[in-house]
């Protein structure tokens, strides 16, 4: 079996409006704080979704964030044992490293790469 998707992000220029939209659409509940880095979202504008508190409790965690000047995108993160190794492998297969490894405020590290078609994918793993 392959590596699992462990987190998603919806990033836009108006994160509070996006939070309200998805709360109304999917009945998601949020806790607001800071993203892992200011490269992900403006401070205080990252809205965390607890996947365990949605539906049957089997959802994945996510976040809605961004702010002025942020590029609109939907992104998912794959759980990996080593973020640096995953980013290096992505590059060796024709991808381009965009971020990381970047330590998180939690006990993990994140990174992002663009695949050969330009799609942005995140990777997350334990702190180095």
Residue, then its C-alpha position, 0 to 999 in steps of 0.5 A: x500500500x502507498x503512503x497516505x494523504x494526511x492533510x489538505x489546504x484551501x488557500x485564497x486571498x480571503x481566508x475568513x470568507x473561505x472558512x465561512x463558505x466551507x462551514x456553510x457548505x460542509x458543516x465544518x468547524x474550525x479552530x483559528x491560529x497560525x499556519x506552519x509558516x508565513x509562506x502558507x498563510x498570514x498569521x492568525x488567518x489559518x483555520x484548522x479543520x479537525x477531520x476526526x470531528x467531521x462526519x463519521x470521524x474518519x476524515x483527514x485534517x486540513x486547513x483554510x488560509x492565505x490572505x492578500x497576495x497569496x496564490x489561490x490553490x487546493x493542496x494535499x499533503x502526503x505523509x512520508x517518513x523523511x521530508x528531505x528524501x521525498x523532496x529529493x526523490x521528487x526532483x530526481x523524477x522531474x519535479x521541482x522543489x518549492x518549499x522545505x523542508x520547513x519545521x512546523x510549530x508541531x512535531x513535524x516538518x513539511x515541504x512542497x514540490x511541483x510535479x512535471x506538469x506543475x501541480x503542487x503537492x505537499x509532503x509532511x513527516x516527522x521532525x528531523 
